[in-house]
Amino acid sequence: MKKLVCVLLLFIVFMSNEYTVQAAGFKDVPKDHYAYDAIMWAEEYDIINGYADGTFKPNATITEQQFAKLLVNFYELESPLDKLKKQTPTAIWSDEFYNRLASYAVPLNGYFDNTIRAANVKRGVVAQAITHLANGKSGLDQSIQFLLDYYISTGQNFQYENRNLQKFFGVTNFMTRAQVVTMLHRMDERNFYEISEDAQASHDNKSNDSLNTRAKNGQNQLDKIMQLTTPSKSAWNGSYSYYYKWGNGITDFNRRDAYISNATSKNFHIFITSNDGVAAGSVDGTATITSSTKAVMNKSSNGNRCVLEFERLNNALKIIEVDCRTEHDEGTNFSGTLKKQ
């Protein structure tokens, strides 16, 4: 009788633990969220984790180093024997993940620079990184087509469908945490969890290349429009962000992100994304510096009219949209004061 009681107790404990796992989740990811199943899957298999307050922030944009961690966890990539020698030598939490990805020569920008790692990752980079691991070395167009063919991802700008593959996919747009997890979930559903021969050959490293060389090989695979150079010491360069949660709903937030790179004494490149829960948009282009603290952009890299004024504050960037309606949805714009990260 005692054995039966013990068995029953063990069964109850086991079932209780199993229920806890199944019931685990994040308070900002309700069951009717489009990525609910994907996020629950990723949490169960320790691919993702949330924040200390019990949230996942599914609609927040994802940085390259956060994406790097998800890739390593999904593929369970092995650690190399050596470590990267970075241009920014300060050790940070993502070093472990970039060391592993470098071993497999995955196309990413941030191997040698902590600032680039902290910048939001573009859809084109995500496409090339995933395709490299799943299907081997591929150009940007080939990577996009791979994701579309297997319905791992879909396009964003349907006015360009069958006209311009890169614009249709939205290669320069940022991705949210939920979108990336959804991609990985679909990869799992389609059994794309084995590492490609190209990636494995880099890791096996029969040519005895250094880890830095393999990382550089990965960087060089990126299409030129996806590559980010190491920021100079210009005060303009850097990542800027603003986030405000004004309600309890999953769409009750305002977010602005900007990344300035390649700044000279005359101009700089800027990429901005805006998301107000249900309305969103992004723009990139070149801004002309008009004074030590001010700059202006008159058109986007797409050639559309986009007048934005910039003011560099103390550890912040003030953006005033004069007219840029062709680059974002109705109901939101790029105006705001963003804190330097």
Disulfide bonds with the S-S distance in Angstrom:
Cys306-Cys324 1.94
